[in-house]
Amino acid sequence: MNKFYIASSLKNIDSVQYVSEILVNKGYVQTYDWTKNERASSLDALTEIGQKELTGV
């Protein structure tokens, strides 16, 4: 099973979603989709997002 994670800035969110969709449609598994995150409202929320991203990488 081939897996992928795409790191980028928020300004590239549309491109990241586009490329992710193509890869998923080809059978790849996305380890973490940070584009679905809402803006972190606290340090705890930011820490949780960071842990999920680290695990995805």
PDBQT receptor file of N, H, CA, C and O in Angstrom, charges set to zero:
ATOM      1  N   MET A   1       0.842  -1.174   0.000  1.00  0.00    +0.000 N 
ATOM      2  CA  MET A   1       0.000   0.000   0.000  1.00  0.00    +0.000 C 
ATOM      3  C   MET A   1       0.892   1.243   0.000  1.00  0.00    +0.000 C 
ATOM      4  O   MET A   1       1.733   1.409   0.883  1.00  0.00    +0.000 OA
ATOM      5  N   ASN A   2       0.707   2.092  -0.971  1.00  0.00    +0.000 N 
ATOM      6  H   ASN A   2       0.024   1.957  -1.688  1.00  0.00    +0.000 HD
ATOM      7  CA  ASN A   2       1.462   3.338  -1.054  1.00  0.00    +0.000 C 
ATOM      8  C   ASN A   2       0.722   4.446  -0.332  1.00  0.00    +0.000 C 
ATOM      9  O   ASN A   2      -0.483   4.624  -0.508  1.00  0.00    +0.000 OA
ATOM     10  N   LYS A   3       1.457   5.187   0.481  1.00  0.00    +0.000 N 
ATOM     11  H   LYS A   3       2.436   5.042   0.624  1.00  0.00    +0.000 HD
ATOM     12  CA  LYS A   3       0.873   6.261   1.280  1.00  0.00    +0.000 C 
ATOM     13  C   LYS A   3       1.523   7.581   0.913  1.00  0.00    +0.000 C 
ATOM     14  O   LYS A   3       2.634   7.614   0.384  1.00  0.00    +0.000 OA
ATOM     15  N   PHE A   4       0.814   8.682   1.201  1.00  0.00    +0.000 N 
ATOM     16  H   PHE A   4      -0.089   8.656   1.631  1.00  0.00    +0.000 HD
ATOM     17  CA  PHE A   4       1.382   9.997   0.950  1.00  0.00    +0.000 C 
ATOM     18  C   PHE A   4       0.891  11.014   1.973  1.00  0.00    +0.000 C 
ATOM     19  O   PHE A   4      -0.163  10.851   2.587  1.00  0.00    +0.000 OA
ATOM     20  N   TYR A   5       1.674  12.050   2.133  1.00  0.00    +0.000 N 
ATOM     21  H   TYR A   5       2.531  12.182   1.634  1.00  0.00    +0.000 HD
ATOM     22  CA  TYR A   5       1.337  13.226   2.940  1.00  0.00    +0.000 C 
ATOM     23  C   TYR A   5       1.833  14.426   2.165  1.00  0.00    +0.000 C 
ATOM     24  O   TYR A   5       2.963  14.420   1.677  1.00  0.00    +0.000 OA
ATOM     25  N   ILE A   6       1.011  15.456   2.040  1.00  0.00    +0.000 N 
ATOM     26  H   ILE A   6       0.093  15.461   2.436  1.00  0.00    +0.000 HD
ATOM     27  CA  ILE A   6       1.423  16.658   1.325  1.00  0.00    +0.000 C 
ATOM     28  C   ILE A   6       1.563  17.798   2.325  1.00  0.00    +0.000 C 
ATOM     29  O   ILE A   6       0.602  18.162   3.003  1.00  0.00    +0.000 OA
ATOM     30  N   ALA A   7       2.752  18.350   2.408  1.00  0.00    +0.000 N 
ATOM     31  H   ALA A   7       3.532  18.054   1.857  1.00  0.00    +0.000 HD
ATOM     32  CA  ALA A   7       3.011  19.511   3.259  1.00  0.00    +0.000 C 
ATOM     33  C   ALA A   7       3.017  20.754   2.381  1.00  0.00    +0.000 C 
ATOM     34  O   ALA A   7       3.616  20.764   1.305  1.00  0.00    +0.000 OA
ATOM     35  N   SER A   8       2.349  21.796   2.845  1.00  0.00    +0.000 N 
ATOM     36  H   SER A   8       1.863  21.789   3.718  1.00  0.00    +0.000 HD
ATOM     37  CA  SER A   8       2.318  23.048   2.105  1.00  0.00    +0.000 C 
ATOM     38  C   SER A   8       1.733  24.131   2.996  1.00  0.00    +0.000 C 
ATOM     39  O   SER A   8       1.314  23.864   4.123  1.00  0.00    +0.000 OA
ATOM     40  N   SER A   9       1.707  25.349   2.486  1.00  0.00    +0.000 N 
ATOM     41  H   SER A   9       2.047  25.566   1.571  1.00  0.00    +0.000 HD
ATOM     42  CA  SER A   9       1.105  26.446   3.241  1.00  0.00    +0.000 C 
ATOM     43  C   SER A   9      -0.388  26.526   2.915  1.00  0.00    +0.000 C 
ATOM     44  O   SER A   9      -0.858  25.962   1.927  1.00  0.00    +0.000 OA
ATOM     45  N   LEU A  10      -1.107  27.231   3.762  1.00  0.00    +0.000 N 
ATOM     46  H   LEU A  10      -0.726  27.689   4.565  1.00  0.00    +0.000 HD
ATOM     47  CA  LEU A  10      -2.549  27.370   3.572  1.00  0.00    +0.000 C 
ATOM     48  C   LEU A  10      -2.907  28.050   2.252  1.00  0.00    +0.000 C 
ATOM     49  O   LEU A  10      -3.993  27.827   1.716  1.00  0.00    +0.000 OA
ATOM     50  N   LYS A  11      -2.012  28.868   1.729  1.00  0.00    +0.000 N 
ATOM     51  H   LYS A  11      -1.130  29.048   2.164  1.00  0.00    +0.000 HD
ATOM     52  CA  LYS A  11      -2.319  29.555   0.477  1.00  0.00    +0.000 C 
ATOM     53  C   LYS A  11      -2.404  28.586  -0.703  1.00  0.00    +0.000 C 
ATOM     54  O   LYS A  11      -2.925  28.942  -1.761  1.00  0.00    +0.000 OA
ATOM     55  N   ASN A  12      -1.900  27.374  -0.529  1.00  0.00    +0.000 N 
ATOM     56  H   ASN A  12      -1.477  27.085   0.330  1.00  0.00    +0.000 HD
ATOM     57  CA  ASN A  12      -1.926  26.361  -1.594  1.00  0.00    +0.000 C 
ATOM     58  C   ASN A  12      -2.993  25.291  -1.367  1.00  0.00    +0.000 C 
ATOM     59  O   ASN A  12      -2.930  24.222  -1.974  1.00  0.00    +0.000 OA
ATOM     60  N   ILE A  13      -3.954  25.560  -0.517  1.00  0.00    +0.000 N 
ATOM     61  H   ILE A  13      -4.006  26.428  -0.024  1.00  0.00    +0.000 HD
ATOM     62  CA  ILE A  13      -4.920  24.540  -0.115  1.00  0.00    +0.000 C 
ATOM     63  C   ILE A  13      -5.662  23.935  -1.315  1.00  0.00    +0.000 C 
ATOM     64  O   ILE A  13      -5.886  22.725  -1.354  1.00  0.00    +0.000 OA
ATOM     65  N   ASP A  14      -6.042  24.761  -2.285  1.00  0.00    +0.000 N 
ATOM     66  H   ASP A  14      -5.861  25.744  -2.253  1.00  0.00    +0.000 HD
ATOM     67  CA  ASP A  14      -6.761  24.238  -3.452  1.00  0.00    +0.000 C 
ATOM     68  C   ASP A  14      -5.898  23.266  -4.249  1.00  0.00    +0.000 C 
ATOM     69  O   ASP A  14      -6.382  22.225  -4.693  1.00  0.00    +0.000 OA
ATOM     70  N   SER A  15      -4.635  23.600  -4.429  1.00  0.00    +0.000 N 
ATOM     71  H   SER A  15      -4.243  24.446  -4.068  1.00  0.00    +0.000 HD
ATOM     72  CA  SER A  15      -3.723  22.719  -5.162  1.00  0.00    +0.000 C 
ATOM     73  C   SER A  15      -3.483  21.421  -4.402  1.00  0.00    +0.000 C 
ATOM     74  O   SER A  15      -3.438  20.346  -5.000  1.00  0.00    +0.000 OA
ATOM     75  N   VAL A  16      -3.329  21.520  -3.092  1.00  0.00    +0.000 N 
ATOM     76  H   VAL A  16      -3.365  22.393  -2.606  1.00  0.00    +0.000 HD
ATOM     77  CA  VAL A  16      -3.112  20.324  -2.269  1.00  0.00    +0.000 C 
ATOM     78  C   VAL A  16      -4.325  19.403  -2.352  1.00  0.00    +0.000 C 
ATOM     79  O   VAL A  16      -4.165  18.189  -2.481  1.00  0.00    +0.000 OA
ATOM     80  N   GLN A  17      -5.524  19.951  -2.281  1.00  0.00    +0.000 N 
ATOM     81  H   GLN A  17      -5.654  20.937  -2.176  1.00  0.00    +0.000 HD
ATOM     82  CA  GLN A  17      -6.731  19.132  -2.373  1.00  0.00    +0.000 C 
ATOM     83  C   GLN A  17      -6.847  18.486  -3.752  1.00  0.00    +0.000 C 
ATOM     84  O   GLN A  17      -7.263  17.333  -3.862  1.00  0.00    +0.000 OA
ATOM     85  N   TYR A  18      -6.486  19.212  -4.790  1.00  0.00    +0.000 N 
ATOM     86  H   TYR A  18      -6.147  20.149  -4.700  1.00  0.00    +0.000 HD
ATOM     87  CA  TYR A  18      -6.532  18.692  -6.152  1.00  0.00    +0.000 C 
ATOM     88  C   TYR A  18      -5.581  17.499  -6.316  1.00  0.00    +0.000 C 
ATOM     89  O   TYR A  18      -5.981  16.441  -6.800  1.00  0.00    +0.000 OA
ATOM     90  N   VAL A  19      -4.336  17.679  -5.912  1.00  0.00    +0.000 N 
ATOM     91  H   VAL A  19      -4.011  18.539  -5.518  1.00  0.00    +0.000 HD
ATOM     92  CA  VAL A  19      -3.342  16.611  -6.050  1.00  0.00    +0.000 C 
ATOM     93  C   VAL A  19      -3.722  15.412  -5.171  1.00  0.00    +0.000 C 
ATOM     94  O   VAL A  19      -3.573  14.262  -5.584  1.00  0.00    +0.000 OA
ATOM     95  N   SER A  20      -4.205  15.687  -3.975  1.00  0.00    +0.000 N 
ATOM     96  H   SER A  20      -4.326  16.621  -3.639  1.00  0.00    +0.000 HD
ATOM     97  CA  SER A  20      -4.619  14.606  -3.069  1.00  0.00    +0.000 C 
ATOM     98  C   SER A  20      -5.725  13.764  -3.689  1.00  0.00    +0.000 C 
ATOM     99  O   SER A  20      -5.694  12.535  -3.615  1.00  0.00    +0.000 OA
ATOM    100  N   GLU A  21      -6.695  14.422  -4.295  1.00  0.00    +0.000 N 
ATOM    101  H   GLU A  21      -6.721  15.420  -4.355  1.00  0.00    +0.000 HD
ATOM    102  CA  GLU A  21      -7.806  13.702  -4.920  1.00  0.00    +0.000 C 
ATOM    103  C   GLU A  21      -7.308  12.795  -6.038  1.00  0.00    +0.000 C 
ATOM    104  O   GLU A  21      -7.761  11.658  -6.169  1.00  0.00    +0.000 OA
ATOM    105  N   ILE A  22      -6.387  13.292  -6.832  1.00  0.00    +0.000 N 
ATOM    106  H   ILE A  22      -6.019  14.216  -6.725  1.00  0.00    +0.000 HD
ATOM    107  CA  ILE A  22      -5.828  12.484  -7.914  1.00  0.00    +0.000 C 
ATOM    108  C   ILE A  22      -5.125  11.248  -7.349  1.00  0.00    +0.000 C 
ATOM    109  O   ILE A  22      -5.329  10.136  -7.836  1.00  0.00    +0.000 OA
ATOM    110  N   LEU A  23      -4.301  11.444  -6.325  1.00  0.00    +0.000 N 
ATOM    111  H   LEU A  23      -4.135  12.347  -5.929  1.00  0.00    +0.000 HD
ATOM    112  CA  LEU A  23      -3.563  10.322  -5.749  1.00  0.00    +0.000 C 
ATOM    113  C   LEU A  23      -4.501   9.295  -5.108  1.00  0.00    +0.000 C 
ATOM    114  O   LEU A  23      -4.308   8.091  -5.275  1.00  0.00    +0.000 OA
ATOM    115  N   VAL A  24      -5.502   9.762  -4.385  1.00  0.00    +0.000 N 
ATOM    116  H   VAL A  24      -5.658  10.741  -4.249  1.00  0.00    +0.000 HD
ATOM    117  CA  VAL A  24      -6.466   8.849  -3.756  1.00  0.00    +0.000 C 
ATOM    118  C   VAL A  24      -7.206   8.052  -4.836  1.00  0.00    +0.000 C 
ATOM    119  O   VAL A  24      -7.424   6.850  -4.680  1.00  0.00    +0.000 OA
ATOM    120  N   ASN A  25      -7.585   8.710  -5.913  1.00  0.00    +0.000 N 
ATOM    121  H   ASN A  25      -7.408   9.687  -6.039  1.00  0.00    +0.000 HD
ATOM    122  CA  ASN A  25      -8.274   8.020  -7.015  1.00  0.00    +0.000 C 
ATOM    123  C   ASN A  25      -7.388   6.985  -7.698  1.00  0.00    +0.000 C 
ATOM    124  O   ASN A  25      -7.892   6.066  -8.344  1.00  0.00    +0.000 OA
ATOM    125  N   LYS A  26      -6.081   7.127  -7.561  1.00  0.00    +0.000 N 
ATOM    126  H   LYS A  26      -5.672   7.874  -7.037  1.00  0.00    +0.000 HD
ATOM    127  CA  LYS A  26      -5.145   6.149  -8.124  1.00  0.00    +0.000 C 
ATOM    128  C   LYS A  26      -4.804   5.036  -7.133  1.00  0.00    +0.000 C 
ATOM    129  O   LYS A  26      -4.002   4.152  -7.433  1.00  0.00    +0.000 OA
ATOM    130  N   GLY A  27      -5.427   5.089  -5.932  1.00  0.00    +0.000 N 
ATOM    131  H   GLY A  27      -6.078   5.808  -5.688  1.00  0.00    +0.000 HD
ATOM    132  CA  GLY A  27      -5.234   4.016  -4.972  1.00  0.00    +0.000 C 
ATOM    133  C   GLY A  27      -4.280   4.310  -3.831  1.00  0.00    +0.000 C 
ATOM    134  O   GLY A  27      -4.046   3.446  -2.985  1.00  0.00    +0.000 OA
ATOM    135  N   TYR A  28      -3.727   5.508  -3.790  1.00  0.00    +0.000 N 
ATOM    136  H   TYR A  28      -3.918   6.210  -4.477  1.00  0.00    +0.000 HD
ATOM    137  CA  TYR A  28      -2.838   5.884  -2.691  1.00  0.00    +0.000 C 
ATOM    138  C   TYR A  28      -3.658   6.222  -1.448  1.00  0.00    +0.000 C 
ATOM    139  O   TYR A  28      -4.827   6.594  -1.546  1.00  0.00    +0.000 OA
ATOM    140  N   VAL A  29      -3.038   6.089  -0.294  1.00  0.00    +0.000 N 
ATOM    141  H   VAL A  29      -2.088   5.787  -0.215  1.00  0.00    +0.000 HD
ATOM    142  CA  VAL A  29      -3.701   6.384   0.973  1.00  0.00    +0.000 C 
ATOM    143  C   VAL A  29      -3.071   7.632   1.567  1.00  0.00    +0.000 C 
ATOM    144  O   VAL A  29      -1.858   7.692   1.770  1.00  0.00    +0.000 OA
ATOM    145  N   GLN A  30      -3.901   8.625   1.842  1.00  0.00    +0.000 N 
ATOM    146  H   GLN A  30      -4.886   8.576   1.676  1.00  0.00    +0.000 HD
ATOM    147  CA  GLN A  30      -3.420   9.856   2.456  1.00  0.00    +0.000 C 
ATOM    148  C   GLN A  30      -3.322   9.643   3.964  1.00  0.00    +0.000 C 
ATOM    149  O   GLN A  30      -4.299   9.271   4.613  1.00  0.00    +0.000 OA
ATOM    150  N   THR A  31      -2.141   9.881   4.508  1.00  0.00    +0.000 N 
ATOM    151  H   THR A  31      -1.347  10.183   3.980  1.00  0.00    +0.000 HD
ATOM    152  CA  THR A  31      -1.922   9.606   5.927  1.00  0.00    +0.000 C 
ATOM    153  C   THR A  31      -2.543  10.652   6.830  1.00  0.00    +0.000 C 
ATOM    154  O   THR A  31      -2.914  10.347   7.963  1.00  0.00    +0.000 OA
ATOM    155  N   TYR A  32      -2.663  11.887   6.345  1.00  0.00    +0.000 N 
ATOM    156  H   TYR A  32      -2.361  12.135   5.424  1.00  0.00    +0.000 HD
ATOM    157  CA  TYR A  32      -3.317  12.942   7.121  1.00  0.00    +0.000 C 
ATOM    158  C   TYR A  32      -3.677  14.083   6.185  1.00  0.00    +0.000 C 
ATOM    159  O   TYR A  32      -2.844  14.545   5.406  1.00  0.00    +0.000 OA
ATOM    160  N   ASP A  33      -4.918  14.532   6.265  1.00  0.00    +0.000 N 
ATOM    161  H   ASP A  33      -5.595  14.156   6.899  1.00  0.00    +0.000 HD
ATOM    162  CA  ASP A  33      -5.389  15.623   5.422  1.00  0.00    +0.000 C 
ATOM    163  C   ASP A  33      -5.565  16.873   6.265  1.00  0.00    +0.000 C 
ATOM    164  O   ASP A  33      -6.625  17.095   6.850  1.00  0.00    +0.000 OA
ATOM    165  N   TRP A  34      -4.529  17.680   6.324  1.00  0.00    +0.000 N 
ATOM    166  H   TRP A  34      -3.668  17.500   5.849  1.00  0.00    +0.000 HD
ATOM    167  CA  TRP A  34      -4.553  18.899   7.132  1.00  0.00    +0.000 C 
ATOM    168  C   TRP A  34      -5.477  19.956   6.553  1.00  0.00    +0.000 C 
ATOM    169  O   TRP A  34      -5.812  20.920   7.242  1.00  0.00    +0.000 OA
ATOM    170  N   THR A  35      -5.903  19.798   5.291  1.00  0.00    +0.000 N 
ATOM    171  H   THR A  35      -5.631  19.015   4.731  1.00  0.00    +0.000 HD
ATOM    172  CA  THR A  35      -6.772  20.799   4.682  1.00  0.00    +0.000 C 
ATOM    173  C   THR A  35      -8.165  20.809   5.294  1.00  0.00    +0.000 C 
ATOM    174  O   THR A  35      -8.932  21.746   5.072  1.00  0.00    +0.000 OA
ATOM    175  N   LYS A  36      -8.497  19.787   6.056  1.00  0.00    +0.000 N 
ATOM    176  H   LYS A  36      -7.874  19.026   6.236  1.00  0.00    +0.000 HD
ATOM    177  CA  LYS A  36      -9.815  19.704   6.699  1.00  0.00    +0.000 C 
ATOM    178  C   LYS A  36      -9.813  20.341   8.090  1.00  0.00    +0.000 C 
ATOM    179  O   LYS A  36     -10.856  20.414   8.740  1.00  0.00    +0.000 OA
ATOM    180  N   ASN A  37      -8.665  20.794   8.541  1.00  0.00    +0.000 N 
ATOM    181  H   ASN A  37      -7.818  20.735   8.013  1.00  0.00    +0.000 HD
ATOM    182  CA  ASN A  37      -8.577  21.425   9.867  1.00  0.00    +0.000 C 
ATOM    183  C   ASN A  37      -9.247  22.792   9.858  1.00  0.00    +0.000 C 
ATOM    184  O   ASN A  37      -9.219  23.519   8.865  1.00  0.00    +0.000 OA
ATOM    185  N   GLU A  38      -9.845  23.114  10.992  1.00  0.00    +0.000 N 
ATOM    186  H   GLU A  38      -9.868  22.524  11.798  1.00  0.00    +0.000 HD
ATOM    187  CA  GLU A  38     -10.283  24.484  11.217  1.00  0.00    +0.000 C 
ATOM    188  C   GLU A  38      -9.143  25.205  11.907  1.00  0.00    +0.000 C 
ATOM    189  O   GLU A  38      -8.231  24.567  12.432  1.00  0.00    +0.000 OA
ATOM    190  N   ARG A  39      -9.184  26.509  11.910  1.00  0.00    +0.000 N 
ATOM    191  H   ARG A  39      -9.925  27.027  11.483  1.00  0.00    +0.000 HD
ATOM    192  CA  ARG A  39      -8.134  27.288  12.564  1.00  0.00    +0.000 C 
ATOM    193  C   ARG A  39      -8.108  26.953  14.050  1.00  0.00    +0.000 C 
ATOM    194  O   ARG A  39      -9.145  26.961  14.714  1.00  0.00    +0.000 OA
ATOM    195  N   ALA A  40      -6.935  26.662  14.563  1.00  0.00    +0.000 N 
ATOM    196  H   ALA A  40      -6.092  26.656  14.024  1.00  0.00    +0.000 HD
ATOM    197  CA  ALA A  40      -6.782  26.300  15.980  1.00  0.00    +0.000 C 
ATOM    198  C   ALA A  40      -7.160  27.491  16.854  1.00  0.00    +0.000 C 
ATOM    199  O   ALA A  40      -6.699  28.611  16.636  1.00  0.00    +0.000 OA
ATOM    200  N   SER A  41      -8.004  27.228  17.843  1.00  0.00    +0.000 N 
ATOM    201  H   SER A  41      -8.379  26.318  18.020  1.00  0.00    +0.000 HD
ATOM    202  CA  SER A  41      -8.479  28.306  18.713  1.00  0.00    +0.000 C 
ATOM    203  C   SER A  41      -7.779  28.328  20.068  1.00  0.00    +0.000 C 
ATOM    204  O   SER A  41      -8.034  29.199  20.900  1.00  0.00    +0.000 OA
ATOM    205  N   SER A  42      -6.891  27.352  20.274  1.00  0.00    +0.000 N 
ATOM    206  H   SER A  42      -6.685  26.645  19.598  1.00  0.00    +0.000 HD
ATOM    207  CA  SER A  42      -6.170  27.295  21.547  1.00  0.00    +0.000 C 
ATOM    208  C   SER A  42      -4.844  26.576  21.335  1.00  0.00    +0.000 C 
ATOM    209  O   SER A  42      -4.616  25.948  20.301  1.00  0.00    +0.000 OA
ATOM    210  N   LEU A  43      -3.986  26.680  22.327  1.00  0.00    +0.000 N 
ATOM    211  H   LEU A  43      -4.171  27.190  23.167  1.00  0.00    +0.000 HD
ATOM    212  CA  LEU A  43      -2.706  25.979  22.264  1.00  0.00    +0.000 C 
ATOM    213  C   LEU A  43      -2.922  24.470  22.248  1.00  0.00    +0.000 C 
ATOM    214  O   LEU A  43      -2.209  23.750  21.549  1.00  0.00    +0.000 OA
ATOM    215  N   ASP A  44      -3.897  23.988  23.013  1.00  0.00    +0.000 N 
ATOM    216  H   ASP A  44      -4.476  24.573  23.581  1.00  0.00    +0.000 HD
ATOM    217  CA  ASP A  44      -4.188  22.545  23.015  1.00  0.00    +0.000 C 
ATOM    218  C   ASP A  44      -4.638  22.065  21.644  1.00  0.00    +0.000 C 
ATOM    219  O   ASP A  44      -4.216  21.002  21.189  1.00  0.00    +0.000 OA
ATOM    220  N   ALA A  45      -5.487  22.836  20.984  1.00  0.00    +0.000 N 
ATOM    221  H   ALA A  45      -5.830  23.700  21.354  1.00  0.00    +0.000 HD
ATOM    222  CA  ALA A  45      -5.952  22.459  19.649  1.00  0.00    +0.000 C 
ATOM    223  C   ALA A  45      -4.794  22.462  18.658  1.00  0.00    +0.000 C 
ATOM    224  O   ALA A  45      -4.695  21.571  17.814  1.00  0.00    +0.000 OA
ATOM    225  N   LEU A  46      -3.926  23.450  18.755  1.00  0.00    +0.000 N 
ATOM    226  H   LEU A  46      -4.006  24.174  19.441  1.00  0.00    +0.000 HD
ATOM    227  CA  LEU A  46      -2.765  23.523  17.874  1.00  0.00    +0.000 C 
ATOM    228  C   LEU A  46      -1.823  22.345  18.117  1.00  0.00    +0.000 C 
ATOM    229  O   LEU A  46      -1.276  21.779  17.171  1.00  0.00    +0.000 OA
ATOM    230  N   THR A  47      -1.637  21.980  19.372  1.00  0.00    +0.000 N 
ATOM    231  H   THR A  47      -2.082  22.439  20.141  1.00  0.00    +0.000 HD
ATOM    232  CA  THR A  47      -0.801  20.830  19.719  1.00  0.00    +0.000 C 
ATOM    233  C   THR A  47      -1.378  19.543  19.139  1.00  0.00    +0.000 C 
ATOM    234  O   THR A  47      -0.640  18.708  18.616  1.00  0.00    +0.000 OA
ATOM    235  N   GLU A  48      -2.686  19.385  19.232  1.00  0.00    +0.000 N 
ATOM    236  H   GLU A  48      -3.286  20.063  19.657  1.00  0.00    +0.000 HD
ATOM    237  CA  GLU A  48      -3.345  18.186  18.695  1.00  0.00    +0.000 C 
ATOM    238  C   GLU A  48      -3.167  18.102  17.181  1.00  0.00    +0.000 C 
ATOM    239  O   GLU A  48      -2.873  17.032  16.649  1.00  0.00    +0.000 OA
ATOM    240  N   ILE A  49      -3.341  19.218  16.492  1.00  0.00    +0.000 N 
ATOM    241  H   ILE A  49      -3.579  20.088  16.925  1.00  0.00    +0.000 HD
ATOM    242  CA  ILE A  49      -3.134  19.241  15.049  1.00  0.00    +0.000 C 
ATOM    243  C   ILE A  49      -1.675  18.900  14.717  1.00  0.00    +0.000 C 
ATOM    244  O   ILE A  49      -1.410  18.118  13.804  1.00  0.00    +0.000 OA
ATOM    245  N   GLY A  50      -0.755  19.476  15.444  1.00  0.00    +0.000 N 
ATOM    246  H   GLY A  50      -0.970  20.112  16.185  1.00  0.00    +0.000 HD
ATOM    247  CA  GLY A  50       0.665  19.199  15.218  1.00  0.00    +0.000 C 
ATOM    248  C   GLY A  50       0.999  17.724  15.393  1.00  0.00    +0.000 C 
ATOM    249  O   GLY A  50       1.780  17.167  14.623  1.00  0.00    +0.000 OA
ATOM    250  N   GLN A  51       0.417  17.098  16.392  1.00  0.00    +0.000 N 
ATOM    251  H   GLN A  51      -0.218  17.551  17.018  1.00  0.00    +0.000 HD
ATOM    252  CA  GLN A  51       0.661  15.659  16.622  1.00  0.00    +0.000 C 
ATOM    253  C   GLN A  51       0.118  14.832  15.475  1.00  0.00    +0.000 C 
ATOM    254  O   GLN A  51       0.765  13.884  15.031  1.00  0.00    +0.000 OA
ATOM    255  N   LYS A  52      -1.076  15.183  14.986  1.00  0.00    +0.000 N 
ATOM    256  H   LYS A  52      -1.602  15.953  15.347  1.00  0.00    +0.000 HD
ATOM    257  CA  LYS A  52      -1.667  14.453  13.862  1.00  0.00    +0.000 C 
ATOM    258  C   LYS A  52      -0.824  14.621  12.600  1.00  0.00    +0.000 C 
ATOM    259  O   LYS A  52      -0.644  13.672  11.836  1.00  0.00    +0.000 OA
ATOM    260  N   GLU A  53      -0.307  15.834  12.384  1.00  0.00    +0.000 N 
ATOM    261  H   GLU A  53      -0.453  16.605  13.005  1.00  0.00    +0.000 HD
ATOM    262  CA  GLU A  53       0.554  16.059  11.221  1.00  0.00    +0.000 C 
ATOM    263  C   GLU A  53       1.847  15.258  11.334  1.00  0.00    +0.000 C 
ATOM    264  O   GLU A  53       2.295  14.656  10.358  1.00  0.00    +0.000 OA
ATOM    265  N   LEU A  54       2.434  15.250  12.502  1.00  0.00    +0.000 N 
ATOM    266  H   LEU A  54       2.070  15.739  13.295  1.00  0.00    +0.000 HD
ATOM    267  CA  LEU A  54       3.676  14.497  12.714  1.00  0.00    +0.000 C 
ATOM    268  C   LEU A  54       3.439  13.005  12.454  1.00  0.00    +0.000 C 
ATOM    269  O   LEU A  54       4.256  12.349  11.809  1.00  0.00    +0.000 OA
ATOM    270  N   THR A  55       2.346  12.484  12.947  1.00  0.00    +0.000 N 
ATOM    271  H   THR A  55       1.682  13.017  13.472  1.00  0.00    +0.000 HD
ATOM    272  CA  THR A  55       2.021  11.075  12.726  1.00  0.00    +0.000 C 
ATOM    273  C   THR A  55       1.825  10.810  11.235  1.00  0.00    +0.000 C 
ATOM    274  O   THR A  55       2.241   9.771  10.725  1.00  0.00    +0.000 OA
ATOM    275  N   GLY A  56       1.189  11.754  10.539  1.00  0.00    +0.000 N 
ATOM    276  H   GLY A  56       0.851  12.599  10.953  1.00  0.00    +0.000 HD
ATOM    277  CA  GLY A  56       0.976  11.604   9.105  1.00  0.00    +0.000 C 
ATOM    278  C   GLY A  56       2.265  11.577   8.308  1.00  0.00    +0.000 C 
ATOM    279  O   GLY A  56       2.380  10.862   7.312  1.00  0.00    +0.000 OA
ATOM    280  N   VAL A  57       3.224  12.355   8.749  1.00  0.00    +0.000 N 
ATOM    281  H   VAL A  57       3.131  12.937   9.557  1.00  0.00    +0.000 HD
ATOM    282  CA  VAL A  57       4.515  12.389   8.045  1.00  0.00    +0.000 C 
ATOM    283  C   VAL A  57       5.252  11.105   8.302  1.00  0.00    +0.000 C 
ATOM    284  O   VAL A  57       6.363  10.920   7.804  1.00  0.00    +0.000 OA
TER     285      VAL A  57
